[in-house]
Each structure stands twice: as structure tokens, then as C-alpha cells.
């Protein structure tokens, strides 16, 4: 005869079995989730994916036979491990990059890349390959500074084309390089080379500036000499006309110029007769 203790044990086993069966039968899909239902390694249906009629909530699957592989519907970020890249000018760069993407078709993503963990690992391999392909044709200076944005666009477009052609089921949103540094062994040599290049460029620009300054100065000097010559000629013409009209003024002007030349310094000594023609305009009019 079965005792009460045995009955309770059997009841507990029965309830536990029901709970296990329920956990293997029912599952919940959240608003931000999508999933594929896999049976014996094959996708049998997709749940809450974009463009499908079913939505989030409580779902049912065949217990023990079917399994649920979940994917986030939101934007995902994949940080690649640091990769050593050989650039176009044969420099080695240590590059840290990341990829932002979204799973648009969980069926394609699972069949091409696997579940979330395996999918990210394979996407990282594709990202590193795209980095090597694009950065391997660029100089280290372009990667570090001048063409970084352009190169990121190239890598993003390449990955987007791969995702479409390989039917990966993802949308590539962005690719960014967080850091691109030279290995410590190469940093000093590259710094010195870049410093020398900048010094040469500075010297060239300074020489071009000096040459331009000389050209401008030469042009200005020639123009000044031309204007001065024209002014002297005009002055001579005016004096000639004035002298011809008034000989007395001409004599007076020439005497004033002689006084200025001889006595202008203040330390000249002249030995002349008081009635010398030189003193014609001292103390008496020029017409006397």
C-alpha cells in the first residue's frame, strides 16, 4: 500500500516533469529580440523579425526537439582585437577598429555566420580582412591623419557590399578606427622622417616667399625710379621755362643753391673778397 510520503514524491516528480516540459515548450520573445527556431541544425521558422506578421510575446515550440537562437534587433557594436597592418609605404601600424551593424534577417545571419557568438567572431575576421585590404594601399600618414575618414568610408562600403553579396543578413552602419599607432620600435624613426619632411617643406615655402618679396621689391623700386625720373624731368622743364622768362630770378635761384651747397653744413670756411660776385645777394638786391 502506497504511503503518503510516496504519493508526495510521485506528485513532486510529476509537477517537476510538467514544469520541465513547460520550460521546453513555452518561451518569451521581447520587443527588442528576434529569433530563429532550429530543429536538428535546420531553421524551421523565424520569430519577430522585421517584415513578419508575428510579434513579441509568449511562443510555443516542440519541446526537446526545437531550440531558440535569439538575436538583438538593435544596433550592435563589434570591437575588433588590435590588428597589425602593413601600410602602402611598408610601415607597420597597430590598428584598433570597431564595426556598428544591425541584424536585419536572422535567418540569413544564422545560416551564413551562426549564432551570436560565432557570428561576431566571423564578422571580426571579415572586418580585419577589409582593414588590411584598404589600409594596405595607403601611407601611414594618411591612415593616422589626412585620409582617415575617406579610408573608413572605403572599408564601410566594402563590408556593405560583402554583406549584400554573401547574404549575411546584416546592415553595416559604420566602421571607425579608434587608434592607429606605430609599434614602439618604429615610432622614433617615423617621427624623425616626418620632422625632416616638414622642415624641408618649411624651407621651400620660406624660399618661395623670399623670392616673391624680391620680385615685389624690384618692381616697386623700378616704378619708384621711373616716377622720380619723370618728376626730375618735369622740374627741369619748369625751371628752364622760369629761367627763360625771368633771368634775374634764375640768377637768384642759382646763387641760393650755391649758398645751400657751400654753407649748409655750418662748418665751411670760405676766403673771398667782400666785393666778390658770390656775395652779390648779401646786403644788397640782386639787381644792383
Steps between C-alpha positions, in 0.01 A plus 500: 500500500639840395580731785436874507874563465517297183198687363667833566817381328310390194306827495821700526653304214187551293489875566872528430453318173215734406713803580790363296266425213353850523848660503588302188170587331434865580739794455473880495629736230552862607436814298870542414555133418463281193570128476537199278359163603746224418418130477789258449722787378246627247300823531130415498357850563586858593336692785444880533731586212445821296225458242338201671145494636577337833616724781654474843341311788447143616584237236482120472752254362540125490667402827849346489495492119504874421736763640479882499790712370446865594637814330475862608305727266689809615827636365797289603865598546782260428842603633772323306816388672808709427631418153848562356468651151779536243435833326568603142833661597606180681438635850340282765202647685312363799134568419200487735167516315134433564195414290142612560236282335143376528361148444226552242440137403567250780447205265779613265724602791467157664547301180804710392670575832343290774369612836588830666842403635620321188345771281697777672821302475453451125401864453821600678699290253326676210562841659872428544525381140331820377736709715808330354370538146419873525785613728758290319489741205525822709798670664522502878458879510175470301367242745602694810375842392440628149277232337357311795135595434533413131654161579228422754243566230678258268507227766134555588395478135707185446344329800151608390560349154628178658196482728267540202679263266558232765146537639617551857168647611654813655501874431844659536451836672851626563867406530740706710866487595542574868878504493773459242845501658842402387670216685736642762804384304399713198363815663827692537617427145169606347487812717844608382405437137180703533692777681757516218224511237329789681828689532567458127151622421548799732832588335345479153207723595733753664723510190198552276386784728844666490506472120155655475604781734803575281283506190253740663784719632666507158174598332434771760855635475484519121164676518637746756804575284277557199276740691801681647655537154175640360477745792861616452438552131186699572683712758782571255247599237322737737828655614610543139175675415531720811863589432417595145222735609691667789884498477527688831305226680722242337812669631348531845398134508845380391661717772267355765591151392870590519453645852316184607770274362794698642367621833229246579725277715592786738870414515616641160776766482510722190774757422347751258520870424211701651402628161501150352214406274427216741366749755292681247174433688643573850401841621386629160243412245579278214423771252768739618 
